Amino acid sequence: MSNNDLIVSLDIGTSKIRVIIGEISNGAINIIGVGSADSDGIRKGAIVDIDQTVQSIRNAVDHAERMVGIGIGEVYVGITGNHIALQSNHGVVAVSNEDREIGEEDIERVLQAAKVVALPPEREIIGLVPKQFLVDGLSGIQDPRGMIGVRLEVECTIITGTKAAIHNLMRCVEKAGLKISGLILMSLASGMMALTKDEKQMGTVLADIGAGSTTLAIFEGGSLAAVSTLPIGGDYVTSDICYGLKTQTEHAEKIKLKYGCARIEDAAEDQKFKVMRVGSNMEKEFSQFDLANIIEPRMQEIFQMIRQEVKRLGYHDKINGYVLTGGSVSLPSVLPLAQFELESNVRIAVPDYIGVRDPSFSSGVGMIQYVTKYVRTRGGVGPKRAPKAKAAGGGATTESKPGIVEWFKNMFKEFI
């Protein structure tokens, strides 16, 4: 197995940190290793304790390394949060070749021109998503390479984030002994895994319902049109169970996963379980029906907030369906409840790979697919995975490659 056959994604979530190792063989992806660890130091999707987050990342990486028996030196890191913003921009350049044939250099120049935008001092560009290219006024071009023209333009979406959030995330990963191959917007990665080409074209909301937050990504016209983050997720359901059954958080989470049901009408009254209550050494018996009476109102609220946010963003009448992913949609009966509350077509996206067939792995698997399709095919910007790095504590690299800043600068290549 050569180093270049492997891609490692790092998904830093509120409840879990997941490391997924993908092996690329003849263009096909095989998931060969998965590591996960409880996420300490993250609250509502934001890093609140650097040291705890670093330790959690190390635990997840160790778990994945033990599974496949190799060292992990570099990772692609997913980034999300309410600090992410999108803005449209336009770039124009003159074609430089004497024969007026558009080449890679022209595309790079026009995308660099599109990145010239006034930003507040606390924000920086994470990436750029071209919507279309124009050659001498002809629009709707996805790949202008090889075409003849004098004037090359691009209409694109610029992804920005706050410097503090970006640098804190990078700091945690680097302190864990890893090198960052690139930052990838989780909404783009999840969309890569979860949505079809037609869904992106016709107008679809991708709702990633995690533990501490819910991330919405609206795709329209074939590209990412809007993103938003709601500060609510599965942890709120667990908290409700804590108060409702008067038990500890740890017990409430286990009960939710084992006996939870999102709709009261689908719950079974004859399915019983016992709960150790706070301040008592006695157990009390409850049914799945009792539990569903606690879970359903909170899940209803989450879906109602999703619908209201889509309306606030101005896409309510443009949406033809919703796709759900994230760990919190694994509860039984979530789908019919979502269909009722959202009053639309709804489906749940699950990765189709052995070992990760769970909505909670959608983002991590999506990053591997994203890198395989858009990054590695361009050459020179893919990760150099290294068993050699294990002996050097994960910090060594096998060969020189562009740093994270260069990776950002060349991110345009992912979309052409």
C-alpha positions in Angstrom: 0.0 0.0 0.0 1.6 3.3 -1.1 1.2 6.5 0.8 -0.7 8.2 -2.0 -3.5 5.6 -1.8 -4.9 7.0 1.4 -7.0 10.0 2.4 -7.8 10.8 6.0 -10.7 13.0 7.0 -11.2 14.6 10.4 -14.7 15.5 11.5 -14.7 17.5 14.8 -18.2 17.4 16.1 -19.9 18.4 19.4 -20.4 14.9 20.7 -17.9 12.8 18.7 -14.6 13.4 16.8 -14.4 11.0 13.9 -11.4 10.0 11.8 -12.1 8.1 8.6 -9.4 6.5 6.4 -10.2 6.0 2.8 -8.2 3.9 0.4 -8.3 4.8 -3.3 -8.0 1.9 -5.6 -8.6 2.4 -9.4 -10.7 5.4 -8.7 -12.9 3.5 -6.2 -13.1 4.4 -2.5 -12.8 1.8 0.2 -13.2 2.8 3.9 -10.5 0.8 5.7 -10.4 2.5 9.1 -12.6 4.5 11.4 -11.7 6.0 14.7 -14.0 7.9 17.0 -13.7 9.5 20.4 -16.0 11.4 22.7 -15.6 15.1 22.0 -14.5 17.2 25.0 -13.8 20.9 24.6 -16.5 21.5 22.0 -19.8 23.2 22.8 -22.5 23.9 20.1 -20.0 23.2 17.4 -17.4 25.7 18.7 -14.1 25.0 20.4 -14.2 26.2 24.0 -11.2 24.3 25.4 -8.1 23.8 23.2 -6.3 21.1 25.4 -9.4 18.9 25.8 -10.1 19.1 22.0 -6.5 18.2 21.2 -6.7 15.1 23.5 -10.0 14.0 21.9 -8.5 14.4 18.4 -5.5 12.2 19.5 -7.8 9.6 20.9 -9.8 9.4 17.7 -6.6 9.2 15.6 -5.1 6.5 17.8 -8.3 4.5 17.5 -8.1 4.7 13.6 -4.4 3.9 13.6 -4.9 0.8 15.6 -7.6 -0.4 13.3 -5.3 -0.3 10.2 -1.9 -0.5 11.7 -0.4 2.6 10.0 0.5 6.1 11.3 -1.6 9.1 10.3 0.5 12.2 9.5 -1.9 14.4 7.6 -5.6 15.0 7.5 -8.3 16.9 5.7 -10.3 18.9 8.3 -13.9 19.8 8.0 -15.0 23.3 9.0 -18.5 24.5 9.9 -20.2 26.8 12.3 -22.3 30.0 12.4 -19.2 32.1 11.5 -19.3 30.8 7.9 -20.6 33.2 5.3 -21.1 33.2 1.5 -20.8 36.2 -0.8 -21.0 36.4 -4.6 -18.3 38.0 -6.6 -17.1 38.4 -10.2 -13.7 38.2 -11.9 -12.5 39.3 -15.3 -9.2 38.8 -17.1 -7.9 38.9 -20.7 -6.8 35.6 -22.2 -3.0 35.6 -22.2 -2.1 33.1 -24.9 -1.2 34.4 -28.4 -3.6 31.9 -30.0 -6.3 32.9 -27.5 -6.8 29.4 -26.2 -7.8 29.4 -22.6 -5.5 27.4 -20.4 -4.9 26.6 -16.7 -3.1 29.8 -16.1 -6.0 31.9 -17.4 -8.4 30.1 -15.1 -6.1 30.6 -12.2 -5.8 34.3 -12.9 -9.5 34.8 -13.2 -10.2 33.0 -10.0 -7.5 34.9 -8.2 -9.1 38.1 -9.6 -12.5 37.0 -8.2 -10.9 36.7 -4.7 -10.1 40.4 -4.7 -12.9 41.5 -2.4 -13.2 43.8 0.6 -13.4 41.8 3.8 -13.6 43.0 7.4 -10.2 42.5 9.2 -11.5 39.7 11.3 -12.6 37.5 8.4 -10.6 35.6 5.8 -11.4 33.5 2.7 -11.7 29.7 3.2 -12.5 28.8 -0.4 -14.2 29.8 -3.7 -16.9 28.0 -5.6 -17.3 28.9 -9.3 -20.9 29.0 -10.4 -20.1 29.5 -14.1 -17.5 30.9 -16.5 -18.2 33.3 -19.3 -16.1 33.5 -22.5 -16.6 36.7 -24.6 -20.1 37.0 -23.0 -21.1 33.4 -23.6 -22.5 32.1 -20.2 -23.2 28.7 -18.7 -19.7 27.3 -19.2 -18.5 24.9 -16.5 -15.0 24.2 -17.9 -13.5 26.8 -20.3 -10.2 25.0 -20.9 -9.3 24.7 -24.5 -11.9 27.2 -25.7 -10.9 30.2 -27.8 -11.7 33.7 -26.6 -10.4 37.1 -25.6 -12.2 37.8 -22.4 -12.6 35.3 -19.6 -15.0 35.9 -16.7 -16.2 33.9 -13.7 -19.2 34.2 -11.4 -18.5 32.6 -8.1 -19.3 32.2 -4.4 -16.6 33.1 -1.9 -16.7 31.2 1.4 -15.4 33.2 4.4 -15.0 32.6 8.1 -13.7 34.4 11.1 -9.9 34.2 11.6 -10.3 33.3 15.3 -12.5 30.2 14.6 -10.3 29.1 11.6 -7.0 29.5 13.5 -8.3 27.8 16.7 -9.4 24.8 14.7 -6.0 24.6 12.9 -4.2 25.1 16.2 -6.0 22.1 17.7 -5.2 19.8 14.8 -1.5 20.8 14.7 -1.1 20.5 18.5 -2.4 16.9 18.1 0.6 16.2 15.9 -1.1 16.3 12.6 -0.5 18.3 9.4 -3.4 19.8 7.7 -3.7 18.9 4.0 -6.6 21.3 3.6 -9.8 22.7 5.2 -13.0 21.7 3.6 -16.4 23.2 4.2 -18.6 20.5 5.7 -21.7 21.6 3.8 -19.9 21.1 0.5 -18.5 17.7 1.6 -21.9 16.5 2.9 -23.6 17.7 -0.3 -21.0 15.7 -2.3 -22.1 12.5 -0.5 -25.8 13.1 0.1 -27.2 14.9 -2.9 -27.6 13.9 -6.5 -26.9 16.3 -9.4 -30.6 16.9 -10.0 -31.2 17.7 -6.3 -28.5 20.3 -6.4 -30.0 21.8 -9.5 -33.6 21.9 -8.5 -33.3 23.3 -5.0 -32.7 21.2 -2.0 -32.0 21.8 1.7 -29.3 19.6 3.3 -29.9 19.6 7.0 -27.1 18.1 9.1 -28.6 17.6 12.6 -25.7 17.0 14.9 -25.5 16.9 18.7 -24.9 20.6 19.4 -26.0 22.3 16.3 -27.9 21.9 13.0 -26.2 23.1 9.8 -28.3 24.0 6.8 -26.9 24.1 3.3 -29.2 25.2 0.5 -28.2 24.0 -3.0 -29.8 25.7 -6.0 -28.8 25.9 -9.7 -26.2 23.2 -9.2 -24.1 25.0 -6.5 -24.2 26.0 -2.8 -26.5 29.0 -2.5 -26.7 29.6 1.3 -25.5 28.2 4.6 -26.8 28.7 8.1 -26.3 27.1 11.6 -29.0 26.7 14.2 -27.8 26.3 17.8 -30.0 23.2 18.5 -29.4 19.5 18.1 -29.6 16.1 19.6 -28.1 17.2 22.9 -31.3 19.1 23.6 -33.2 15.8 23.3 -30.9 14.2 25.8 -31.2 17.1 28.1 -35.0 16.8 28.0 -34.8 13.1 28.8 -32.6 14.0 31.8 -35.2 16.4 33.2 -38.2 14.3 32.2 -36.9 11.0 33.7 -34.8 12.7 36.4 -31.7 10.8 35.5 -28.1 11.5 34.7 -27.0 12.7 31.2 -24.9 9.6 30.6 -27.9 7.3 31.3 -30.3 9.6 29.3 -28.0 9.3 26.2 -28.0 5.5 26.4 -31.7 5.4 26.9 -32.3 7.7 23.9 -30.1 5.5 21.6 -31.6 2.2 22.8 -35.3 3.0 23.3 -35.9 6.4 21.7 -38.6 7.0 19.2 -39.4 10.3 17.5 -43.1 9.9 17.2 -45.6 9.1 20.0 -47.9 7.1 17.7 -45.1 4.7 16.7 -43.9 4.1 20.3 -44.6 0.8 22.0 -46.2 0.9 25.5 -45.2 -2.6 26.2 -41.5 -1.9 25.7 -40.3 -1.2 29.2 -37.0 -0.1 30.7 -35.7 0.9 34.2 -34.0 4.1 35.0 -31.8 5.0 38.0 -33.0 8.4 39.2 -30.9 11.2 40.6 -30.9 11.4 44.4 -32.2 7.8 44.8 -30.8 4.3 44.7 -34.2 3.0 43.4 -35.0 2.3 39.8 -38.2 3.4 38.2 -39.8 1.8 35.2 -40.8 3.7 32.1 -42.1 2.7 28.6 -41.0 3.7 25.1 -44.3 5.6 25.0 -43.3 7.7 28.0 -39.9 8.4 26.3 -41.5 9.4 23.0 -43.7 12.0 24.8 -40.4 13.7 25.7 -38.6 13.3 22.4 -41.3 14.2 19.9 -41.9 17.9 21.0 -38.1 18.6 20.8 -37.7 17.0 17.4 -40.8 18.9 16.2 -39.2 22.1 17.3 -36.0 21.3 15.5 -37.8 20.7 12.2 -40.0 23.8 12.7 -36.8 25.9 13.2 -35.3 24.4 10.1 -38.4 25.4 8.1 -38.4 28.9 9.6 -34.7 29.4 8.8 -35.2 28.4 5.2 -38.0 30.9 4.9 -35.9 33.6 6.6 -33.2 33.0 4.0 -35.7 33.5 1.2 -35.7 30.0 -0.2 -39.0 28.7 1.1 -40.8 28.7 -2.3 -37.7 27.5 -4.2 -37.1 24.3 -2.3 -38.3 21.0 -3.8 -37.1 18.7 -0.9 -35.1 18.2 2.2 -32.3 15.7 2.8 -31.4 14.9 6.4 -28.1 13.6 7.7 -26.2 13.7 11.0 -26.3 11.5 14.1 -29.6 12.8 15.4 -31.6 11.6 12.5 -30.9 7.9 13.4 -33.8 7.8 15.8 -36.7 5.6 14.7 -39.6 7.5 13.1 -37.6 10.7 12.4 -38.5 10.5 8.7 -42.3 10.5 8.9 -42.1 13.3 11.6 -39.9 15.4 9.3 -42.2 14.9 6.4 -45.2 16.0 8.4 -43.4 19.1 9.9 -41.6 20.2 6.8 -44.5 19.5 4.5 -42.2 18.4 1.8 -40.3 15.5 0.3 -37.8 14.3 2.8 -35.2 11.5 2.8 -32.3 10.5 5.0 -28.8 10.2 3.4 -26.6 7.3 4.6 -23.1 6.6 3.3 -23.0 3.4 1.2 -19.8 2.0 2.5 -19.2 -1.0 4.9 -18.5 0.1 8.4 -19.9 3.7 8.0 -23.6 3.1 7.1 -24.8 5.6 9.6 -25.9 9.3 9.0 -23.4 10.5 11.5 -20.5 9.5 9.1 -21.9 11.5 6.2 -19.6 14.5 6.6 -16.4 12.4 7.1 -17.2 10.2 4.1 -18.2 13.2 2.0 -14.8 14.8 2.6 -13.1 11.7 1.3 -15.3 11.7 -1.8 -14.8 15.4 -2.3 -11.0 15.2 -2.1 -10.9 12.2 -4.4 -13.0 13.9 -7.1 -11.8 17.5 -6.9 -8.4 17.7 -5.2 -6.3 14.6 -5.9 -7.2 14.6 -9.6 -5.5 17.9 -10.1 -2.2 16.5 -8.9 0.2 17.9 -6.3 -2.4 19.0 -3.8 -3.5 15.6 -2.4 -2.4 14.4 1.0 0.8 12.5 1.3 -0.1 9.8 3.8 2.8 8.4 5.6 3.5 5.2 7.6 6.9 6.9 8.0 5.3 9.7 9.9 4.4 7.3 12.7 8.0 7.1 13.9 8.3 10.8 13.9 5.2 11.3 16.1 2.9 12.0 13.2 4.6 15.3 12.3 6.9 14.2 9.5 6.0 14.4 5.8 7.5 12.2 3.1 8.0 15.0 0.6 7.7 18.7 0.3 4.2 20.0 -0.7 2.4 23.3 -0.7 1.4 24.5 2.7 -2.1 25.3 3.9 -1.9 28.9 2.5 -0.9 27.5 -1.0 -3.7 25.0 -0.7 -6.2 27.8 -0.1 -4.8 29.7 -3.1 -5.2 26.7 -5.4 -8.6 25.7 -4.1 -10.1 26.8 -7.4 -8.8 23.6 -9.0 -11.4 21.6 -7.0 -14.3 22.8 -9.1 -13.0 22.6 -12.7 
